[in-house]
Amino acid sequence: MANSKMAIASLAAQIRPFTCLAASLPSRLAPHPPDLIRWIKREGGFVHHAVKLSQETQFGIGLISTEQISPGTDLISLPPHVPLRFESDDSSSSSSSLLSALARRVPEELWAMKLGLRLLQERANADSFWWPYISNLPETYTVPIFFPGEDIKNLQYAPLLHQVNKRCRFLLEFEQEIRRTLEDVKASDHPFSGQDVNASALGWTMSAVSTRAFRLHGNKKLQGGSSDDVPMMLPLIDMCNHSFKPNARIIQEQNGADSNTLVKVVAETEVKENDPLLLNYGCLSNDFFLLDYGFVIESNPYDTIELKYDEQLMDAASMAAGVSSPKFSSPAPWQHQLLSQLNLAGEMPNLKVTIGGPEPVEGRLLAALRILLCGELVEVEKHDSDTLKSLSAVAPFGIANEIAVFRTVIALCVIALSHFPTKIMEDEAIIKQGVSATAELSIKYRIQKKSVIIDVMKDLTRRVKLLSSKETPTAA
Ligand SMILES: C[S@@+](CC[C@H](N)C(=O)[O-])C[C@H]1O[C@@H](n2cnc3c(N)ncnc32)[C@H](O)[C@@H]1O
């Protein structure tokens, strides 16, 4: 042990410590990092002459174009050796095989941690090929694992709180596991150049990856024509900020003679002078944007609210909606069978349903409500499950049934809103008073969640009104 400590000390000159240097604004790992564009060009990559890094974008550093560019123009091209990937079969050295062994202990859903181990290995290595890239990475991230406890609580939304706590717990446990695994490892075999890896360094690297990595085709799979899902860090390309209306996109192109692929950014639309270059990170809910990227999008059309399909809750909601004796707690055998087909009953049901997003009511929930509030097998048998799951299929079991369904969802929304301890107006007043950046993010997040519920209520109320106006002549 004493020997290995001495060996680690003698390695000190060849490592980069995980502690952070005092950095200029906006804070990057190195105070004056090398010019990324020059590095990419030196490595044989291409950067359009009008593409420049800008510190003055709305969202931190970004890329802008200094002149008008037409659609289809190549903006950036990275040679195959520049993206940073986790190569699982690269176990030629003890340190790589130790890294692979650690990576195998990372749960699949935390894929960012796996590539993060590789990034941390390179960050520790004073001779890293990727240092010009790594030194340009932000020193801190605004993802909730770094929020003070109070701001995590202030998110007010149980499914996200659960995810944040799960990630924090994992980081603390993984820190111990890495320490145990690397305790007696010789400095020369140590994957992190002998440095102690704590939860904060793990959090930094996981966040660097989750905020910046892109999931693309791997080289081998692209050749065979099938798709793969390989996370990669794409230097310079990852300086593009996000928009649902992007003006650029990433493509992969086979590199002539060898089987390697080039990763390119091309202009998707016309780019005007001084426009930022924007990519679409994905049609994601604010849960993913906050958890993985550390930001929240206002009026995000893909934001949703998760509810639990709970029979008692459904009964309570439909009674509140005026249904006299709802059958959610005691479905007929045929209804139970249909619920099983929707995976809302049976041995391993998935009881998580969503409202909001492109479809205001998730198809499975809509079908379940229609079926349970209908009660007539002969009626239900007339429709296939796709029709029952679709809001564009208007009132398959008649107007009264559809109104009861929508009113039940509205009542579910009221119940969901009542679980938030504060109202939107109160949240807005707190932000106005001035709060920390993390508190503001938490509050903005919960405002958006409540807005999703309110928007669904407005949408369904409009539909109820429309249906009621159709119902009147028949009833008369
Ligand atoms: C891939 S990096 C883009 C480069 C980054 N702006 C920087 O300074 O290094 C993604 C990060 O940029 C910021 N970002 C990108 N698009 C954003 C958006 N639409 N709204 C808010 N923040 C955004 C977030 O901090 C996010 O984690």
The ligand as an SDF file (V2000), in Angstrom:
LIG
                    3D

 27 29  0  0  0  0  0  0  0  0999 V2000
  -24.2810   20.3990  -25.8390 C   0  0  0  0  0  0  0  0  0  0  0  0
  -24.0680   21.7180  -24.7250 S   0  0  0  0  0  0  0  0  0  0  0  0
  -24.1090   23.1420  -25.7450 C   0  0  0  0  0  0  0  0  0  0  0  0
  -22.9640   24.0860  -25.4480 C   0  0  0  0  0  0  0  0  0  0  0  0
  -23.1060   24.8360  -24.1530 C   0  0  0  0  0  0  0  0  0  0  0  0
  -23.9840   25.9940  -24.3010 N   0  0  0  0  0  0  0  0  0  0  0  0
  -21.7730   25.2810  -23.5810 C   0  0  0  0  0  0  0  0  0  0  0  0
  -21.6800   26.4280  -23.0780 O   0  0  0  0  0  0  0  0  0  0  0  0
  -20.8440   24.4890  -23.5890 O   0  0  0  0  0  0  0  0  0  0  0  0
  -25.6340   21.6560  -23.9420 C   0  0  0  0  0  0  0  0  0  0  0  0
  -25.8220   22.6880  -22.8390 C   0  0  0  0  0  0  0  0  0  0  0  0
  -26.0790   23.9830  -23.3750 O   0  0  0  0  0  0  0  0  0  0  0  0
  -27.1460   24.6420  -22.6870 C   0  0  0  0  0  0  0  0  0  0  0  0
  -28.3020   24.7180  -23.6170 N   0  0  0  0  0  0  0  0  0  0  0  0
  -28.3400   24.2670  -24.8820 C   0  0  0  0  0  0  0  0  0  0  0  0
  -29.5230   24.5350  -25.4570 N   0  0  0  0  0  0  0  0  0  0  0  0
  -30.2660   25.1570  -24.5320 C   0  0  0  0  0  0  0  0  0  0  0  0
  -31.6070   25.6770  -24.5280 C   0  0  0  0  0  0  0  0  0  0  0  0
  -32.4140   25.5980  -25.5860 N   0  0  0  0  0  0  0  0  0  0  0  0
  -32.0460   26.2530  -23.3740 N   0  0  0  0  0  0  0  0  0  0  0  0
  -31.2530   26.3510  -22.2890 C   0  0  0  0  0  0  0  0  0  0  0  0
  -29.9840   25.8670  -22.2380 N   0  0  0  0  0  0  0  0  0  0  0  0
  -29.4840   25.2910  -23.3490 C   0  0  0  0  0  0  0  0  0  0  0  0
  -27.4510   23.7430  -21.4890 C   0  0  0  0  0  0  0  0  0  0  0  0
  -26.6450   24.1540  -20.4390 O   0  0  0  0  0  0  0  0  0  0  0  0
  -27.0240   22.3710  -21.9820 C   0  0  0  0  0  0  0  0  0  0  0  0
  -26.6930   21.4790  -20.9470 O   0  0  0  0  0  0  0  0  0  0  0  0
  1  2  1  0
  2  3  1  0
  2 10  1  0
  3  4  1  0
  4  5  1  0
  5  6  1  0
  5  7  1  0
  7  8  2  0
  7  9  1  0
 10 11  1  0
 11 12  1  0
 11 26  1  0
 12 13  1  0
 13 14  1  0
 13 24  1  0
 14 15  1  0
 14 23  1  0
 15 16  2  0
 16 17  1  0
 17 18  1  0
 17 23  2  0
 18 19  1  0
 18 20  2  0
 20 21  1  0
 21 22  2  0
 22 23  1  0
 24 25  1  0
 24 26  1  0
 26 27  1  0
M  CHG  2   2   1   9  -1
M  END
$$$$
